[in-house]
Amino acid sequence: MEKVKTAKKEKQPKYRLVEMSDGTLRVRSAWAYAYILPAMALLLLFTLYPLVMVLRTAFYQKYIYITNTGTGFGMSSFIWVLKDPTFWMACKNTLILLLIALPITLVIALGAALLINSIKKLQGFFQTVYFLPYVTSTIAIGMAFLWLFHSDYGYINYFLEFLGIPPQKWLTDPDLMIVTLSIFSIWNGLAFKILLFLAGLQKINKQVYQAARIDGASPAKTLFRITLPLLSPTIWMVILVSVIYVARTFNEVYAMFVSYAGGAAGTGNAAITIMYYIYWMFYDQGKVNYAAAAAILFLIVIILITVVQRVVSKKFVHYV
């Protein structure tokens, strides 16, 4: 009996305490892995498995989608995509959205958030009004913009004629289609960014602004030396999310140009983006291996952008 009691006392617990780098103690238990197992299974099924299949398809020289069989193995699909002029047009349009449309959206959203945050009365009303486009379907908004920019009876051309400016072919001129897409992207991306900036502004301690007023700081100094540095984590998070979102631009192209041009992303695919290029290659052209190769190249670019952003954020983001 004494041996049995001793064995029970020496039985190891099913959990253990682990000391973290900051000195705190955390409980480690084998049951935790059982709890996250369903989520991990779903992640592997719907994320990792499709990624592996896309990677496999990209290296086929010829691929038959119906039978899920391919022949040959090599880099020919990647070489073909890199030599395709339409792919580079998609890269150029996506780069225009990232370097021109995105900064404009961020500046307008930040300005609107600062303005709303400074308004004490009806602040909730303006937050609701600015957030409404975010919960509205992009396709529905795209149809509205399609009517606004219609070449024959759109309201934009009607307003230009009122000012004495000749009407423009916003949806058919290859030089203007990327401008139309940029305007749509700027407007469509405002709501979510304004909401995030407002959340960041409301987290800043009001006593900091009171101290600045006592010291006689001007509004400009308060903005650039207090608000923006303290808001830098939110700004950087919005930039990170927005870059990935803009790089994945698809619904805007589909809503405005595909229905108008009948399948293509505008006249001569002049409004095509990388995401729509992958869709166009897969569904319209039936070149699945080329679509997979473009998707892998796009994934590599997104990973590189994310790594660069994380490195840069360590130098310019101030956490408090």
C-alpha positions in Angstrom: 0.0 0.0 0.0 2.8 2.4 0.8 4.4 1.7 -2.6 1.1 2.5 -4.4 0.8 5.8 -2.5 4.4 6.7 -3.3 3.7 6.1 -7.0 0.6 8.3 -7.0 2.7 11.1 -5.4 5.4 10.8 -8.0 3.0 11.0 -10.9 3.8 13.9 -13.1 1.1 16.6 -13.7 -0.3 17.0 -17.2 0.8 20.6 -17.4 4.0 22.5 -16.6 5.0 26.1 -15.9 7.3 27.9 -18.3 9.1 31.1 -17.5 8.9 33.6 -20.4 11.6 36.2 -21.3 9.8 38.9 -19.4 9.8 36.8 -16.2 6.1 35.9 -16.3 5.0 32.3 -15.9 2.9 30.5 -18.5 1.1 27.2 -18.3 2.0 24.6 -20.9 -0.4 21.7 -21.4 -0.7 19.0 -23.9 -4.5 19.6 -24.0 -3.8 22.9 -25.8 -2.8 21.1 -28.9 -6.0 19.2 -28.9 -8.0 22.4 -28.7 -6.3 24.0 -31.7 -6.3 20.7 -33.7 -9.7 21.4 -35.5 -8.6 24.9 -36.5 -5.2 23.6 -37.7 -7.0 20.9 -39.7 -9.2 23.6 -41.4 -6.1 25.7 -42.1 -4.3 22.8 -43.7 -7.3 21.8 -45.7 -8.3 25.3 -47.1 -5.0 27.1 -47.1 -2.0 24.8 -47.3 -3.4 22.1 -49.5 -4.6 24.6 -52.2 -1.2 26.3 -52.1 0.6 23.0 -52.7 -1.8 22.2 -55.5 -1.2 25.6 -57.1 2.5 25.2 -56.8 2.3 21.7 -58.4 0.2 23.0 -61.3 2.5 25.9 -61.9 5.4 23.6 -62.8 3.4 21.6 -65.3 4.2 22.5 -69.0 0.7 21.4 -70.0 -2.2 20.9 -67.6 -5.8 19.5 -68.2 -8.1 20.9 -65.6 -11.0 18.4 -66.2 -8.8 15.3 -65.5 -6.4 17.1 -63.1 -3.5 15.8 -65.0 -0.4 17.4 -66.4 2.6 16.6 -68.5 6.1 17.9 -68.3 7.8 19.5 -65.4 9.8 22.7 -65.4 9.8 26.5 -65.4 8.2 27.0 -68.8 4.9 28.4 -67.3 6.8 31.0 -65.3 8.9 32.0 -68.4 5.7 32.3 -70.5 4.0 34.5 -67.9 7.1 36.7 -67.6 7.2 37.2 -71.3 3.4 38.0 -71.6 2.8 41.7 -72.2 -0.6 41.5 -70.5 1.1 40.3 -67.3 3.3 43.4 -67.3 0.4 45.6 -68.1 -1.3 44.1 -65.0 1.8 44.8 -62.9 2.0 48.4 -64.2 -1.7 49.0 -63.3 -1.3 47.4 -59.9 1.8 49.5 -59.2 -0.1 52.7 -60.2 -2.8 51.8 -57.7 -0.2 51.2 -55.0 2.0 54.3 -55.6 -0.7 56.8 -56.6 -4.2 55.8 -55.5 -3.2 54.3 -52.2 -1.3 57.3 -50.8 -4.2 59.6 -51.9 -6.6 57.4 -50.1 -4.5 57.3 -46.9 -4.2 61.1 -46.8 -7.9 61.7 -47.4 -8.8 59.1 -44.8 -6.5 60.5 -42.2 -7.7 64.0 -42.8 -11.4 62.9 -42.6 -10.6 61.0 -39.3 -8.9 64.0 -37.8 -11.9 66.2 -38.7 -14.4 63.8 -37.4 -12.4 63.3 -34.2 -12.4 67.0 -33.6 -16.2 67.3 -33.9 -17.9 66.6 -30.6 -21.5 66.8 -31.7 -22.8 64.4 -34.3 -19.6 62.4 -34.2 -21.4 59.1 -34.2 -23.6 60.3 -37.2 -20.5 61.1 -39.3 -18.8 57.8 -38.3 -21.9 55.9 -39.5 -22.1 57.9 -42.8 -18.5 57.3 -43.6 -18.7 53.6 -42.7 -21.7 52.8 -44.9 -19.7 52.3 -48.1 -17.7 49.6 -46.3 -20.7 47.4 -45.7 -22.0 48.0 -49.2 -21.2 45.5 -52.0 -18.3 46.5 -54.1 -20.1 45.2 -57.2 -23.1 47.5 -56.4 -20.8 50.5 -55.9 -19.1 49.6 -59.1 -22.4 49.6 -61.0 -23.1 53.1 -59.6 -19.7 54.3 -60.7 -20.3 52.7 -64.1 -23.3 55.0 -64.5 -21.4 58.0 -63.2 -18.5 57.5 -65.7 -20.6 56.3 -68.7 -19.2 57.8 -71.9 -22.5 58.8 -73.4 -24.9 59.7 -70.5 -22.7 59.7 -67.3 -23.0 62.4 -64.8 -19.3 63.1 -64.8 -19.3 64.0 -68.5 -22.5 66.0 -68.0 -20.6 68.0 -65.3 -17.6 68.5 -67.6 -19.8 69.7 -70.4 -21.3 72.2 -67.9 -17.8 73.5 -67.3 -17.0 73.7 -71.1 -14.8 70.6 -71.1 -15.5 68.0 -73.8 -16.8 64.6 -72.6 -14.2 61.8 -72.0 -14.3 58.1 -72.8 -13.7 57.1 -69.2 -14.6 53.4 -69.7 -13.2 52.8 -73.2 -10.1 55.0 -73.6 -7.0 52.9 -72.6 -5.3 56.0 -71.2 -8.2 57.0 -69.0 -9.4 53.6 -67.7 -6.6 53.3 -65.1 -7.6 56.8 -64.0 -11.2 55.7 -63.6 -10.1 52.6 -61.7 -7.9 54.7 -59.4 -10.8 57.1 -58.6 -13.0 54.2 -57.8 -10.3 52.5 -55.6 -9.7 55.8 -53.7 -13.3 56.2 -52.9 -14.0 52.5 -52.2 -11.0 52.3 -49.7 -11.9 55.3 -47.6 -14.5 53.9 -45.2 -12.4 51.2 -43.5 -9.3 53.4 -43.2 -11.3 56.2 -41.7 -12.7 53.8 -39.1 -9.2 52.5 -38.2 -7.7 56.0 -37.9 -10.6 57.1 -35.7 -10.0 54.1 -33.4 -6.3 55.0 -33.2 -7.0 58.7 -32.5 -9.4 57.9 -29.7 -6.8 55.7 -28.0 -4.4 58.7 -27.6 -4.4 60.1 -24.0 -6.2 63.4 -23.8 -3.8 64.6 -21.1 -1.0 64.8 -23.8 -3.0 67.4 -25.7 -3.7 69.3 -22.5 0.0 69.5 -21.7 0.7 70.7 -25.3 -1.9 73.5 -25.0 -0.3 74.5 -21.7 3.1 74.7 -23.3 1.6 76.8 -26.1 2.1 74.3 -28.9 0.5 75.4 -32.2 -2.0 73.0 -33.9 0.6 72.2 -36.6 3.2 71.2 -34.0 0.6 69.2 -32.1 -0.3 67.3 -35.2 3.3 66.5 -36.4 5.0 66.1 -33.0 2.2 64.4 -31.0 -0.7 63.1 -33.0 1.2 61.5 -35.9 4.0 59.9 -33.8 1.5 58.4 -31.4 -0.7 57.3 -34.3 2.2 55.7 -36.2 1.3 52.1 -35.1 -2.2 52.6 -36.5 -0.9 54.3 -39.6 1.6 51.5 -40.3 -1.0 48.8 -39.7 -3.4 50.6 -42.1 -0.6 50.8 -44.7 0.2 47.1 -44.4 -3.4 46.0 -44.7 -4.1 48.5 -47.6 -1.1 47.4 -49.6 -2.2 43.8 -49.6 -5.8 44.8 -50.3 -4.9 47.1 -53.2 -2.6 44.5 -54.7 -5.6 42.1 -54.7 -7.8 44.5 -56.6 -10.4 42.4 -58.5 -14.0 43.4 -57.7 -13.4 47.0 -58.9 -12.2 45.8 -62.3 -15.0 43.3 -62.6 -17.7 45.7 -61.6 -16.7 48.6 -63.8 -15.1 47.2 -66.9 -15.9 43.5 -67.4 -19.6 44.0 -67.6 -19.1 47.0 -69.9 -16.4 45.5 -72.2 -17.9 42.0 -72.3 -15.3 39.8 -70.6 -12.1 41.7 -70.9 -10.8 44.3 -68.3 -11.7 47.2 -70.5 -10.6 47.9 -74.1 -7.5 45.8 -74.7 -7.4 44.8 -71.1 -6.1 48.2 -70.3 -7.6 48.2 -66.7 -6.3 44.7 -65.9 -4.7 44.0 -62.5 -2.6 41.1 -61.3 -5.6 39.5 -59.5 -7.8 39.8 -62.5 -5.0 38.6 -64.8 -5.0 35.3 -62.7 -8.7 35.0 -63.0 -8.7 35.9 -66.7 -6.0 33.3 -67.4 -7.9 30.6 -65.5 -11.5 31.1 -66.5 -11.4 32.9 -69.8 -8.2 31.6 -71.4 -8.3 28.1 -69.8 -4.5 28.2 -69.2 -4.5 26.9 -65.7 -0.8 26.3 -65.4 -0.1 29.9 -66.4 -2.6 31.2 -63.9 -1.0 29.2 -61.2 2.5 30.5 -62.2 1.2 34.1 -62.0 -0.4 33.4 -58.6 2.9 32.1 -57.2 4.8 35.1 -58.6 2.2 37.3 -57.0 2.6 35.5 -53.6 6.3 36.0 -53.7 5.9 39.7 -54.3 3.4 40.0 -51.4 5.8 38.2 -49.1 8.7 40.5 -50.0 6.6 43.6 -49.5 5.5 42.3 -46.1 9.1 41.6 -45.1 10.2 45.1 -46.2 7.4 46.7 -44.3 8.2 44.9 -41.1 11.8 46.0 -41.3 10.9 49.6 -42.0 8.3 49.7 -39.3 11.0 49.0 -36.6 12.6 52.4 -37.5 9.6 54.6 -38.0 6.9 53.3 -35.7 6.7 54.5 -32.1 5.0 52.1 -29.7 3.9 53.5 -26.3 
